[in-house]
Amino acid sequence: MEVANRVFGGKWKPGILFRLVERSYRFGELKRDMPWISERVLIRQLKELVEDGIVHREDHRQVPPRVVYSITEHGRTLAPLLKSMADWGDLHFEATTRCTS
């Protein structure tokens, strides 16, 4: 659990990975899709995921800068876990919404 939590745990990594399982994202797209994350934190989280081999970073070296992030094959093994987490979140939201209504 400690290794898994270090690699993809935390506040924002699961959400980043959940999106990247679906498709590749340019940095700006991720930033727009997750406006609650500061740019600095998003950069740091992506850098850590790249270093851990979960996410691939492709720099197209052009002006304006174009950097594309995608999930690696190793990272794709997290897809069932991320889906389960999302499903549980939906159930929890529904249950707590009914309780407060």
C-alpha positions, 0 to 999 in steps of 0.5 A, spaced: 500 500 500 505 504 501 508 504 494 502 504 491 500 510 495 506 514 493 506 513 486 498 514 484 495 516 491 494 523 494 489 529 492 490 530 485 494 524 481 488 519 481 484 524 477 489 526 472 490 518 471 483 517 470 483 522 465 489 520 461 486 513 461 481 515 456 485 519 452 492 524 451 492 531 453 496 537 452 498 540 458 493 546 457 487 541 456 489 538 463 489 545 466 483 547 463 479 540 465 482 541 472 481 548 474 482 547 481 489 544 481 494 550 481 499 550 475 505 549 479 502 543 483 499 540 476 506 540 473 509 537 479 504 531 479 505 530 472 513 530 473 512 525 479 508 520 474 513 521 469 518 519 473 515 513 476 513 510 469 506 511 469 505 517 464 509 519 458 511 526 456 512 528 449 515 535 448 514 537 440 519 542 441 515 548 437 513 555 439 508 555 442 510 550 446 506 543 445 507 538 451 502 532 450 501 527 456 499 520 455 498 514 460 504 508 459 502 501 458 504 500 465 500 506 467 494 503 464 494 497 469 491 502 473 485 503 469 480 498 473 482 501 480 481 508 477 474 505 475 472 502 481 474 508 485 470 513 480 464 508 481 465 508 489 465 515 489 459 516 485 455 511 490 458 515 496 455 521 493 448 518 491 448 515 498 450 522 502 446 526 497 440 522 499 442 522 507 442 530 507 436 531 503 
